[in-house]
Amino acid sequence: RAGMSGNENAVEGLLMTRFFLGVEHSLTGRAWRDRLDDEAHARALMMVQQYGLPDVLARVLAGRGVSASDLPAYLEPRLRDLMPDPSSLIAMDRASARLAQAVTRKEHVAIFGDYDVDGTTAVSIVFDYLKTHYDAVQYYIPDRYTEGYGISQQGITYAAEQGICLIITLDCGIKAIDNIAQAKSLGIDIIVCDHHLPGQQLPDAYAILNPKQTQCLYPYKELSGAGI
């Protein structure tokens, strides 16, 4: 190093500051270079100063393009911030208004779900929320062997006998043309919440929440039934 020029010494000094964690070389002789550019270094330093993050964690986050202003949302993400406006799902406002109307009128509401994991998970989410705020709600999951998939005639008959005014289907219903027509003839409104691909004909439901409808602008088309 004694024979280096001034420029060479400056470059060497710069390289020394770019060794990651101060490790000049590994056991195989390869240098551990800091890959952050000056802008990323500034972001990492800002996160350390503002939030007291460990230097290594700040460097990792800066390398992923995270800024200090984005850090709280990045480390503690919320669905409210990450998901699109629910009203961008076609018929969401109509469906919500009908459910609110049912609660105001003290109508009996039934949650119909498919019997698979997605359907039962969806039922647990919706039923748990509604039951916390409204007592006149029950759930119905069809028997896989005697009723089969989706909204069954047996289920519609049961709903009519129970005085149900509103049915919310979860993970099913998008192709239940005949059974939804039967429910409508009995004075039962149905809100369909489904993620399966619609057929050429849609059921005559009060509202259909399905991002795979051709006219729906909701950007996340591959939500599960529980996601819907």
FENGI-V367236 format. One record per residue. N is the residue number from 1. RES is the residue in three letters. SS is DSSP state (~ for helix, > for strand, _ for the rest). OMEGA is omega as a letter, one per 40 degrees, with the letter a starting at -180 (NA if undefined). Layout:
N_RES_SS_OMEGA ; N_RES_SS_OMEGA
This chain:
1_ARG___a ; 2_ALA___a ; 3_GLY___a ; 4_MET___i ; 5_SER___i ; 6_GLY_~_i ; 7_ASN_~_a ; 8_GLU_~_i ; 9_ASN_~_i ; 10_ALA_~_i ; 11_VAL_~_i ; 12_GLU_~_i ; 13_GLY_~_i ; 14_LEU_~_i ; 15_LEU_~_i ; 16_MET_~_i ; 17_THR_~_a ; 18_ARG___i ; 19_PHE_>_a ; 20_PHE_~_a ; 21_LEU_~_i ; 22_GLY_~_a ; 23_VAL___a ; 24_GLU___i ; 25_HIS___i ; 26_SER___i ; 27_LEU___i ; 28_THR___i ; 29_GLY___a ; 30_ARG___a ; 31_ALA___i ; 32_TRP___a ; 33_ARG_>_i ; 34_ASP___a ; 35_ARG___a ; 36_LEU___i ; 37_ASP___a ; 38_ASP_~_a ; 39_GLU_~_i ; 40_ALA_~_i ; 41_HIS_~_i ; 42_ALA_~_i ; 43_ARG_~_i ; 44_ALA_~_i ; 45_LEU_~_i ; 46_MET_~_i ; 47_MET_~_i ; 48_VAL_~_a ; 49_GLN_~_a ; 50_GLN_~_a ; 51_TYR_~_i ; 52_GLY___i ; 53_LEU___i ; 54_PRO___a ; 55_ASP_~_a ; 56_VAL_~_i ; 57_LEU_~_i ; 58_ALA_~_i ; 59_ARG_~_i ; 60_VAL_~_a ; 61_LEU_~_i ; 62_ALA_~_i ; 63_GLY_~_i ; 64_ARG___i ; 65_GLY___a ; 66_VAL___i ; 67_SER___i ; 68_ALA___a ; 69_SER___a ; 70_ASP___a ; 71_LEU_~_a ; 72_PRO_~_a ; 73_ALA_~_a ; 74_TYR_~_a ; 75_LEU_~_i ; 76_GLU___a ; 77_PRO___i ; 78_ARG___i ; 79_LEU_~_a ; 80_ARG_~_a ; 81_ASP_~_a ; 82_LEU_~_a ; 83_MET___i ; 84_PRO___i ; 85_ASP___a ; 86_PRO_~_a ; 87_SER_~_i ; 88_SER_~_i ; 89_LEU___a ; 90_ILE___i ; 91_ALA___i ; 92_MET_~_a ; 93_ASP_~_i ; 94_ARG_~_i ; 95_ALA_~_a ; 96_SER_~_i ; 97_ALA_~_i ; 98_ARG_~_i ; 99_LEU_~_i ; 100_ALA_~_i ; 101_GLN_~_i ; 102_ALA_~_i ; 103_VAL_~_a ; 104_THR_~_a ; 105_ARG___a ; 106_LYS___i ; 107_GLU___i ; 108_HIS_>_a ; 109_VAL_>_i ; 110_ALA_>_i ; 111_ILE_>_i ; 112_PHE_>_i ; 113_GLY_>_i ; 114_ASP___a ; 115_TYR___a ; 116_ASP___a ; 117_VAL_~_a ; 118_ASP_~_a ; 119_GLY_~_a ; 120_THR_~_i ; 121_THR_~_i ; 122_ALA_~_i ; 123_VAL_~_a ; 124_SER_~_i ; 125_ILE_~_a ; 126_VAL_~_a ; 127_PHE_~_a ; 128_ASP_~_i ; 129_TYR_~_a ; 130_LEU_~_a ; 131_LYS_~_i ; 132_THR_~_a ; 133_HIS_~_a ; 134_TYR___a ; 135_ASP___a ; 136_ALA___a ; 137_VAL_>_i ; 138_GLN_>_i ; 139_TYR_>_a ; 140_TYR_>_i ; 141_ILE_>_a ; 142_PRO___i ; 143_ASP___a ; 144_ARG___a ; 145_TYR___a ; 146_THR___a ; 147_GLU___a ; 148_GLY___a ; 149_TYR___i ; 150_GLY___a ; 151_ILE___a ; 152_SER___i ; 153_GLN_~_i ; 154_GLN_~_i ; 155_GLY_~_i ; 156_ILE_~_i ; 157_THR_~_i ; 158_TYR_~_a ; 159_ALA_~_i ; 160_ALA_~_i ; 161_GLU_~_a ; 162_GLN___a ; 163_GLY___i ; 164_ILE_>_i ; 165_CYS_>_a ; 166_LEU_>_i ; 167_ILE_>_i ; 168_ILE_>_i ; 169_THR_>_a ; 170_LEU_>_i ; 171_ASP___i ; 172_CYS___i ; 173_GLY___a ; 174_ILE___i ; 175_LYS___a ; 176_ALA___a ; 177_ILE_~_a ; 178_ASP_~_a ; 179_ASN_~_i ; 180_ILE_~_i ; 181_ALA_~_i ; 182_GLN_~_i ; 183_ALA_~_a ; 184_LYS_~_i ; 185_SER_~_i ; 186_LEU___i ; 187_GLY___a ; 188_ILE___i ; 189_ASP_>_i ; 190_ILE_>_i ; 191_ILE_>_a ; 192_VAL_>_i ; 193_CYS_>_a ; 194_ASP___i ; 195_HIS___i ; 196_HIS___a ; 197_LEU___i ; 198_PRO___i ; 199_GLY___i ; 200_GLN___i ; 201_GLN___i ; 202_LEU___i ; 203_PRO___a ; 204_ASP___a ; 205_ALA___i ; 206_TYR___i ; 207_ALA_>_i ; 208_ILE_>_i ; 209_LEU_>_a ; 210_ASN___a ; 211_PRO___a ; 212_LYS___i ; 213_GLN___a ; 214_THR___a ; 215_GLN___a ; 216_CYS___a ; 217_LEU___a ; 218_TYR___a ; 219_PRO___a ; 220_TYR___a ; 221_LYS___a ; 222_GLU___i ; 223_LEU___i ; 224_SER___i ; 225_GLY___i ; 226_ALA___i ; 227_GLY___i ; 228_ILE___NA
